[in-house]
Amino acid sequence: MSDQLVSVAIAILYQEDKFLMQLRDNIPTIAYPGYWALFGGHIEPGETPDIAVKREVLEEIGYNLPPFFEFGCYQDDKAVRHVFHAPLLVELNQLVLNEGWDMGLLTAEDIRRGDCYSQNAAEVRPLGQMHQRIMLDFIEKKQQTF
């Protein structure tokens, strides 16, 4: 069973008290279609999770990650998610969304509630369940360190 799991590397990107998330394309064949999720993606053969997260973030939004840190590893029956975190040091309008339906800076309140309005979708869209769990863990841990 474990050799069927997909390995992905994803990034929590934060700016002040907000978190950059991607509204995934609304394509039924992808994971979390039309849901808010973290940026990142599949780890290629021979690639380490830290190299993969840098590549994926650059491909998806044109952002060169500054020094970043490992947050944790989350596994369910579909994937092993290697999670990293880094500050977002540019304005949203300096990023180029190359993958996904929309992107936005979500507040901790949006994340706790489990949804956020999307300008591009013109409606409130839900957060992916696993991504919400990861973000809630991160927010809780962040609050404990200040």
Backbone torsions as a table, in degrees:
resi	resn	phi	psi	omega
1	MET	NA	-45.2	-173.4
2	SER	-64.9	-25.6	179.1
3	ASP	-76.1	-6.3	175.9
4	GLN	-91.0	-9.4	-179.3
5	LEU	-71.6	141.0	175.9
6	VAL	-88.1	138.2	175.2
7	SER	-102.3	126.2	179.5
8	VAL	-128.4	158.0	175.3
9	ALA	-123.3	126.7	-177.9
10	ILE	-130.2	156.6	-173.8
11	ALA	-122.4	131.4	168.2
12	ILE	-92.0	114.2	179.7
13	LEU	-111.2	123.4	-175.0
14	TYR	-123.4	149.0	178.0
15	GLN	-140.1	114.5	-172.5
16	GLU	53.6	-122.0	-178.6
17	ASP	-104.6	25.3	-179.5
18	LYS	-122.9	160.5	-173.0
19	PHE	-130.1	128.4	-179.2
20	LEU	-77.3	125.0	177.6
21	MET	-132.5	158.2	-178.7
22	GLN	-107.8	133.6	168.7
23	LEU	-87.6	113.4	-174.9
24	ARG	-68.5	151.6	178.0
25	ASP	-55.3	146.7	-178.1
26	ASN	-88.8	61.2	-178.9
27	ILE	-112.2	116.0	-173.2
28	PRO	-55.2	-24.2	-175.6
29	THR	-84.2	-4.9	178.9
30	ILE	-101.3	162.2	176.3
31	ALA	-68.1	139.8	178.3
32	TYR	50.9	52.9	179.5
33	PRO	-64.9	128.9	178.6
34	GLY	72.6	15.7	179.1
35	TYR	-108.7	152.6	170.7
36	TRP	-73.6	136.6	-178.2
37	ALA	-151.5	175.0	177.4
38	LEU	-84.9	153.2	175.8
39	PHE	-73.6	147.7	179.1
40	GLY	146.3	-170.5	-179.8
41	GLY	177.8	-165.4	-175.0
42	HIS	-61.1	141.4	173.1
43	ILE	-85.7	122.3	-178.8
44	GLU	-74.2	155.4	177.4
45	PRO	-55.2	133.1	179.4
46	GLY	82.1	-1.6	-178.1
47	GLU	-97.1	144.0	174.1
48	THR	-89.3	157.4	-179.9
49	PRO	-56.8	-38.1	-178.4
50	ASP	-69.1	-35.4	175.9
51	ILE	-69.3	-41.5	-179.2
52	ALA	-61.9	-43.0	-177.1
53	VAL	-66.5	-38.1	177.4
54	LYS	-63.1	-45.3	-179.5
55	ARG	-63.6	-47.6	-177.1
56	GLU	-62.4	-44.8	-179.3
57	VAL	-64.7	-40.4	177.2
58	LEU	-63.4	-44.2	179.5
59	GLU	-65.1	-41.7	-171.4
60	GLU	-81.1	-36.0	-177.1
61	ILE	-134.7	5.7	177.9
62	GLY	68.0	28.6	-177.7
63	TYR	-109.5	123.1	174.0
64	ASN	-82.3	114.2	-177.8
65	LEU	-61.1	132.8	169.7
66	PRO	-74.3	-177.1	176.0
67	PRO	-49.5	132.8	-175.8
68	PHE	-131.8	167.0	-173.3
69	PHE	-133.3	151.6	176.8
70	GLU	-75.3	135.7	177.1
71	PHE	-103.0	-41.1	-178.7
72	GLY	170.5	-175.3	-179.1
73	CYS	-132.0	127.9	-178.3
74	TYR	-121.3	129.5	-177.8
75	GLN	-127.9	138.0	169.0
76	ASP	-132.5	-162.0	-176.6
77	ASP	-75.8	-5.0	-178.5
78	LYS	-111.0	-34.7	-170.9
79	ALA	-152.6	156.9	168.5
80	VAL	-107.6	118.9	-176.9
81	ARG	-107.7	115.8	175.2
82	HIS	-90.2	117.8	-172.0
83	VAL	-108.8	130.3	178.3
84	PHE	-121.8	162.1	175.6
85	HIS	-137.8	148.0	-179.1
86	ALA	-157.7	154.3	175.1
87	PRO	-73.2	148.8	172.3
88	LEU	-95.6	110.4	-170.7
89	LEU	-100.4	9.6	178.2
90	VAL	-126.9	162.8	175.7
91	GLU	-74.7	155.3	-179.6
92	LEU	-55.2	-37.9	-177.3
93	ASN	-72.1	-5.1	175.9
94	GLN	-92.1	-6.5	178.5
95	LEU	-94.7	150.6	177.6
96	VAL	-117.6	116.9	179.9
97	LEU	-78.9	102.3	-179.7
98	ASN	-95.0	-13.6	-178.8
99	GLU	-145.9	130.7	179.5
100	GLY	113.4	171.4	-175.4
101	TRP	-91.2	-34.2	-177.5
102	ASP	-163.7	169.4	171.0
103	MET	-143.5	156.1	-179.9
104	GLY	-164.6	161.6	175.1
105	LEU	-93.4	109.3	-177.9
106	LEU	-93.2	144.9	177.2
107	THR	-87.6	165.5	175.7
108	ALA	-59.6	-34.2	178.3
109	GLU	-64.1	-44.4	175.9
110	ASP	-56.4	-45.9	-176.0
111	ILE	-66.5	-43.5	178.2
112	ARG	-62.7	-40.7	179.9
113	ARG	-69.3	-31.9	176.5
114	GLY	92.6	16.2	175.8
115	ASP	-158.1	166.6	-179.9
116	CYS	-158.0	146.9	177.6
117	TYR	-72.7	139.7	174.8
118	SER	-115.5	126.0	176.8
119	GLN	-61.4	-46.3	-177.2
120	ASN	-67.6	-38.6	179.0
121	ALA	-80.9	-19.4	-177.3
122	ALA	59.0	35.2	177.1
123	GLU	-162.5	165.3	175.0
124	VAL	-76.2	130.3	-179.7
125	ARG	-120.9	147.9	-178.8
126	PRO	-78.6	159.6	171.1
127	LEU	-85.8	145.0	172.0
128	GLY	-62.5	137.2	-173.6
129	GLN	-56.7	-48.0	-179.2
130	MET	-66.3	-38.1	-179.4
131	HIS	-67.7	-36.7	175.8
132	GLN	-63.9	-43.3	-179.9
133	ARG	-61.5	-45.4	179.1
134	ILE	-60.3	-45.9	-178.6
135	MET	-65.6	-40.0	177.8
136	LEU	-63.1	-41.4	176.1
137	ASP	-60.9	-43.6	-178.2
138	PHE	-65.6	-45.4	180.0
139	ILE	-60.7	-43.5	179.4
140	GLU	-62.4	-45.2	-179.5
141	LYS	-66.5	-38.4	179.8
142	LYS	-63.2	-41.2	-179.5
143	GLN	-65.5	-33.9	-178.5
144	GLN	-72.3	-21.8	-176.5
145	THR	-92.2	-1.5	179.2
146	PHE	-113.9	NA	NA
